[in-house]
Amino acid sequence: MKVFGITGGVGAGKSEVLTYLGQNYDATVIQADEAGYLVMLPGGECYGEIVKLFGRQITTETGELDRKRIAEIVFRDEEKLKALNAIVHPAVKRYIKKAIAAAEKAGTEYVFVEAALLIEEKYDEICDELWYIYTSEENRRARLKQSRGYSDEKISEMFESQLCENEYRRHCKVVIDNNGTTEETIAQVRTIIENEGENTNG
């Protein structure tokens, strides 16, 4: 089994690549955002610590965490953001490690781990190879406006909080250019997987 880490800036189109991989190969797709959501649910690994950090005012009537309220607090309070990340990020990594182990036990051929902070959180330690989905800032900006209705200001803030292109390229063995059509991107992915198969069997 091989484990690939997939990363790229916001709006790069990682989801469409992951959807294709999950539907066309013997693959388990694990997304850090989804893992982060699960570990913060009541009964999840992070729930109690987060309530302790912020107080009961950040829970809803049903006992779930009010994620919007938490986002508002950490946007204004950098120390609280650091404390929240210190709780959530290690838990997400533990969750992903367990999911990888389960996939291996099940005999899955490939695991694809997608995380915005793949490089910053040192996911290279648990992945065999890192892939960078490259899309120009201009195209990412246009996609985010169209698909999510974000303002230029919000998009610029998000871009500034992420790694620059050179850093992604420095850490990732494979670069997939996602500036063209979906078909062109998928063709690149197919070639990479075929080469992986040849390398494994060769």
Solvent accessible surface area in square Angstrom, and as a share of the most:
residue,aa,sasa,rsa
1,M,83,0.37
2,K,56,0.24
3,V,10,0.06
4,F,0,0.00
5,G,0,0.00
6,I,0,0.00
7,T,0,0.00
8,G,0,0.00
9,G,4,0.03
10,V,17,0.10
11,G,13,0.13
12,A,1,0.00
13,G,20,0.19
14,K,25,0.11
15,S,71,0.46
16,E,66,0.30
17,V,0,0.00
18,L,6,0.03
19,T,71,0.41
20,Y,34,0.13
21,L,0,0.00
22,G,34,0.33
23,Q,142,0.63
24,N,82,0.42
25,Y,55,0.21
26,D,79,0.41
27,A,22,0.17
28,T,44,0.26
29,V,50,0.29
30,I,12,0.06
31,Q,56,0.25
32,A,16,0.12
33,D,121,0.63
34,E,107,0.48
35,A,2,0.01
36,G,10,0.10
37,Y,106,0.40
38,L,65,0.32
39,V,8,0.05
40,M,21,0.10
41,L,47,0.23
42,P,64,0.40
43,G,82,0.79
44,G,22,0.22
45,E,88,0.40
46,C,1,0.01
47,Y,31,0.12
48,G,44,0.42
49,E,91,0.41
50,I,0,0.00
51,V,14,0.08
52,K,175,0.74
53,L,52,0.26
54,F,10,0.04
55,G,25,0.24
56,R,160,0.58
57,Q,116,0.52
58,I,0,0.00
59,T,28,0.16
60,T,57,0.33
61,E,185,0.83
62,T,120,0.70
63,G,23,0.22
64,E,78,0.35
65,L,10,0.05
66,D,49,0.25
67,R,78,0.28
68,K,155,0.66
69,R,86,0.31
70,I,6,0.03
71,A,55,0.42
72,E,77,0.34
73,I,21,0.11
74,V,17,0.10
75,F,162,0.67
76,R,169,0.62
77,D,51,0.26
78,E,119,0.53
79,E,121,0.54
80,K,60,0.26
81,L,66,0.33
82,K,114,0.48
83,A,34,0.26
84,L,18,0.09
85,N,48,0.24
86,A,72,0.56
87,I,27,0.13
88,V,16,0.09
89,H,44,0.20
90,P,54,0.34
91,A,1,0.00
92,V,10,0.05
93,K,32,0.13
94,R,113,0.41
95,Y,81,0.31
96,I,0,0.00
97,K,100,0.42
98,K,145,0.61
99,A,26,0.20
100,I,20,0.10
101,A,59,0.46
102,A,61,0.48
103,A,6,0.05
104,E,109,0.49
105,K,189,0.80
106,A,84,0.65
107,G,57,0.55
108,T,17,0.10
109,E,89,0.40
110,Y,15,0.06
111,V,0,0.00
112,F,0,0.00
113,V,0,0.00
114,E,15,0.07
115,A,4,0.03
116,A,45,0.35
117,L,63,0.31
118,L,0,0.00
119,I,21,0.11
120,E,69,0.31
121,E,52,0.23
122,K,115,0.49
123,Y,7,0.03
124,D,78,0.41
125,E,122,0.54
126,I,36,0.18
127,C,14,0.08
128,D,89,0.46
129,E,12,0.05
130,L,10,0.05
131,W,0,0.00
132,Y,9,0.03
133,I,0,0.00
134,Y,42,0.16
135,T,3,0.02
136,S,31,0.20
137,E,102,0.46
138,E,140,0.63
139,N,49,0.25
140,R,26,0.10
141,R,61,0.22
142,A,58,0.45
143,R,70,0.25
144,L,1,0.01
145,K,88,0.37
146,Q,162,0.72
147,S,89,0.57
148,R,128,0.47
149,G,61,0.59
150,Y,52,0.20
151,S,64,0.41
152,D,70,0.36
153,E,129,0.58
154,K,91,0.39
155,I,0,0.00
156,S,37,0.24
157,E,87,0.39
158,M,49,0.22
159,F,21,0.09
160,E,144,0.64
161,S,89,0.58
162,Q,44,0.20
163,L,47,0.23
164,C,77,0.46
165,E,69,0.31
166,N,111,0.57
167,E,50,0.23
168,Y,7,0.02
169,R,101,0.37
170,R,169,0.62
171,H,72,0.32
172,C,11,0.07
173,K,155,0.66
174,V,24,0.14
175,V,56,0.32
176,I,0,0.00
177,D,63,0.33
178,N,1,0.01
179,N,48,0.25
180,G,41,0.39
181,T,74,0.43
182,T,66,0.39
183,E,128,0.57
184,E,96,0.43
185,T,0,0.00
186,I,20,0.10
187,A,43,0.33
188,Q,56,0.25
189,V,0,0.00
190,R,104,0.38
191,T,71,0.42
192,I,27,0.14
193,I,8,0.04
194,E,102,0.46
195,N,70,0.36
196,E,13,0.06
197,G,21,0.20
198,E,117,0.53
199,N,111,0.57
200,T,96,0.56
201,N,132,0.68
202,G,99,0.96
